Amino acid sequence: MDGIISRAKSNPQRIVLPEGTEERTIQAADILIEKGIAKITLLGNKAEIERLVAKFGLKNIDKATIIDPKNNPESQKYAELLFQLRQKKGMTFETALEYVQKPMYLGCLLIKNGDADGEVAGAGSYTSEVLRPALQIIKTKPGITRASGAFLMILNDKTCGYEGKLLFADCAVTPDPTAEQLGQIAVCSGRTAKNIYGFPEPRIAILSFSTKGSARHEKVNKVIEATKIAQALAPELKIDGELQADAAIDALVAKSKAPGSEVAGSANVLVFPSLNVGNIAYKLVQRLAKAKAIGPLLQGLLAPVNDLSRGCSVNDIVDLVAITVVQAIEAKN
């Protein structure tokens, strides 16, 4: 995280925290402002924010922009923007006025209107509550049909992945991606590893219970097709599949199961065939290997919106905001 925080400090971006009255979030905001990592906008009732500032003895929240969604003088402006974006889906202007009082919607509208560069939420909300407004308002990048969630796994074993770091995806968003979506997830994950986390050479393995034809099944066929799609989308990236997990990360196993592969045995980006597998895998590695899991970082959106675990710590929020700042910098390049 030191490198990411250093990059964030060099060009702090405007990050909105919709859960401005959530205790861990406001404490993290104080640290972020103090360290110069981000320019913070807090959404929430001003009196409640002031109460929390006094409770925790926070010194820097006066430097944040504070917006109360229920008493916002610019509600009309943001409601008009939301109405324009959603009227074809049946939203009325009256409904839009109601929705701009919801912090998750207002946060995304701030980004869409150019008043913020990214958002971090989820300490007190479900992933769906964070992601739905982002998909409706900010939307995905051209050529990407689904967002996905990646975790950076930091292991004690530095011989694995890139200096002990692996990127896992999708562990948070799409339950059962199509072959096309799985290919997109692989490409997004490779670019996240390189552009955000500094992997000099992402090696992307699309995982299966089969390696190079060792089993035949429609689930295996999906992974094979996804691999072809990903390779066509990003020929500059090293992508291979279908690979079992041991063939992906163990060089000795790779020699016998996937000889000649540029990825097998040295993969540092692991793309799972379904959310079931990805979510279970990251939690098991986190607990059993005592790994640090950073994320999920949401990939594929036009501007960064990231989702916290509801069990996150103050430091987790600080880390994810720093990552979001770097994403915002990259999005402008």
N, C-alpha and C positions, 0 to 999 in steps of 0.2 A: 504493500500500500504506500510505501514511502515515495516511490516514483510517481504514482498516480496523484498523491496529494501535492507533490511538487509541481506537477503539470497543472493541476487545478489552481494552485496559488498564483501561477504565472499569468493566468487569464480567467479570473473568477467570473462565473456566469450567474444569471438570475434564476434561482431555483425556488419554486413554490412548494410549500409544505402545507397541504390542505388540512392536516390534523394538528392545527396550531395550538389546540388546548389539550393535546395528549402529552402526558408528563415527560416521557422519554424524548418525544419529538422536540419540545421546547428547550429541554436541556441540551440536546444535540445542536439545535439552532444557535444557542449561546456559544458553544464551542466553535462551530463553523464560522461564525462572525468574528470571534476573537482571533482565530488562526488565519483569517483571510482566505478561506477555501471557497466560499460562495457568497453571493449577495442573496439574502434570504427574504422571501415573502411568506408571512404566516397568515393563514386564513382561520378566523375564529372570533368569538366574542371578545371584545377588547377588555372588558372587566375581568373575565375569566383568565385571560392571558396575563393581566396585571397581577391577579391573585397568585398565579403560578410563579411569576417573576419574583414576587416577595417571598413565597414559600421556599424557593430554592436559592434565593440570593443571587439571581442572575444579573450580570453586569452589562450585557451587550445587546439585549433585545430592543433597546431604544433605537438601535441602528437598523433594525429590520423594518420592512414595509408591512403594515398590519391592515388587513381588509376583513371586515365583518360581512360575510355573505348575506346576512339577513338585514343589514343596514348599510348597503353599498350604494352610494350616490350614482354609480355607473351601471347599475343593474339593467337599465333600459338598453344601453349600448351592447352589453354582452347577451342580453335576451334576443336582440335583433340579429346578432351574429349566429346564435344557436338556431333561431328560427330559419334563417337562410340555409343553414347546413342541413336541417332536419325536416323542413316542411314537406319535402317529397315523400318522407316516411310517415306523414300524417301529423306531425307536431304542429300545434297551434301556437300563436304568439303568447297566449295566456299560459299555456303549459311551459313554454320557454322561460317565462318570468318566474315560474315556480322552480324550475330546474337550476337557474343561476343562483338560487339560494343554497344549493347543495355544494359543499366545498369541492368534491371530486370533479363536478362539472365545471365549476368556476375556475378551478386550477387549470384544466385543459383549455378553457376558453382564453385565459390569460396567455397561454402559450400560442394558441392559434392567432390571437390578435397582435402578437409580437411584444407583449408586455412581460413575458418570462421566457426562459430558454429551456426549462425542464422541470420535472416534478418528481417528488419522492413521497410515497404514502404507503399505507398498509399496516402500520403498527397497531392500529385498532380497527382494521377493516379487512374484509375478505378480498382475495385476488380479483374476483369478478367485479367487485365494487370499484376497484382501481382501474381495471382494464377496460370495462365497458365504455366509460366516457372517452377514454383515449382512442379506442377504435372508432367511435362515432364522430369524434371531433378532429383529432389529429390525423388519424388513419395511417395506413401502412405505406411504405415506400413503393415506388413504381416497380412492378414485377414481383412484389411480395404479397401473397394473399392472406397470410396468417402471421400474427406476432408469435414469438416464442420466448421462453425463459431459460437463461443460462446461469449456471453457478460456476464460479471459480473455486476449485477445490485445492487447498494448500495442504500438502502432505508433509509428514516428518521425513519420509523417504525421498531424498533429493535425487535419487537415480531414476525416478518415475516421471514420465511426462517431460515438461520443460522445467528443469531445476526444481522438481517436486510439485509443479503446478499442472493441473488438468482442468479443462473446461468441459462441463457436462451440459447437454441440452437434448431435448426440451424437458425440463423438470417442473414446469409450472403452468403451462397454458393449454396446449392442444392435446386432448385425450388420445385421439387416434388419427394422426395425420395421414393424408393421402401420400402416394409416392412423390407427387409434385411438391407438396408441402414439406415432406421430409427432406427432399433435395434442397429446398430453399432454406430450411433450418440449418442444414450442414454448411451452406455457403455463408449465411449470416453468422454462424458460430465461428467459422474460420476467420472472418473479418473482425469479429469482436476480439478474438484471441490476439490478433495481430495489432489492430488499431487502438484498442482500449487497454489490453493487458500486456502488450509489448512482447508477445511471442515472436521471435525473429522469423520462425518458419512453422506456421501451423501445419500439423499433420493430422488430417481429419479421418477418423474411422467411423463408418456407419455400421452400427452393431446389429447382430442377429444371433440366433441360436445355431447358426450354420456358418461355416467358413468355406468359401469358394466351392459350393456345390456339395458339401458334406451331408446336407439334408435337403429334401424337397418339400416345399409347402408354399401356400399362397402368401404367408407372412414373409417368407424368405424372398419370394418373387418381388414383393413390394420394395424390399431393401435393395435388391439388385437394380430395379428400375430407378429408385431414388438416387442411387450412386451414379448412374448414367446421366440423369438430369442434372445433378450437382456438378459433375465434371464438365458438362456442356455449358452450364451457367457461369462457371468460374474456372476456366482451364489453367489459370495461373496458380491455383491452389492445389495442394497435394491431397487428394480425396480417394479413399478406397472403401470397398464393402463388397459382399457381405463378409463381415469379420466377427468372430466370437471375441469376447472381452480378453481372454488370455492371448489370443493371436494378435490382438491390437496392441497390447502393452508389454508382452514378454518376448524378447528377441529369440530365445531358444524355441519357444512354441511356434513363433512366426516362421522360422526356418523350415519346419516340417509341414505346417498347415498352409502357409501363404508365401512360398518362395518367390522372390522377385518383386514383391510389393514394396513400393516406396514408403508406405505408411505402416504396415504390419510390423509389430515389435517396437515401434517408436512413436506411436500415436500420442498426441497431447490434447486432442479435441475428440471427445467421445459423444457421438450422436445416437440417442436411444430410439428404438422403433416405435415407442409409445410413451405416453405420460406415466402410465402405470410403472413401467420399467425404470424410467428416468428418475421419478420421484423417490421410488423405493431405493434405487442405487445410491443416490446422493445422500439420503439419510443414513443408510447403512455405513457408507464410507465415512461420513462425518462422525458417527458414534464409535464404530469398531476400530477405525484407523486413527481416531482422535484428530481428524482433519478439520481445518477451518473452512467453512462454506460461506462464500461471499455472494450474495444475490438474493433472489433471482434478478438478473439484469434482463430487462425486456428488450428483445431485438426486433428489428423490422419496421419500427415506427418512424415517421417523418421527423419527430422530435422526441427526445428521451423522456419516458415516463417509467419509473421503476417502482417495483412492489416489494415491500418489506415483509418478512415473516412477523406474525403477531407476537412471537416470542423473542423479538429482537432486543438487543441491548442499545444503550445510548451510543456506544462505539460503533455498533453495526450501522446505525443511521448515519453517523458521520462518514463512515467508509462508503456507503452507498451514495450519499450526496456527492462525495468527491468523484466517484466513478461517473455519476450523472453529469457533473461539470465537464469531465473529459469527453463524454459522449456528445455533449452540446458543442464543445469546441470542434470535434471531428465532423459533426453534422453541418457546420458552417464552412468547412474546407472543401 
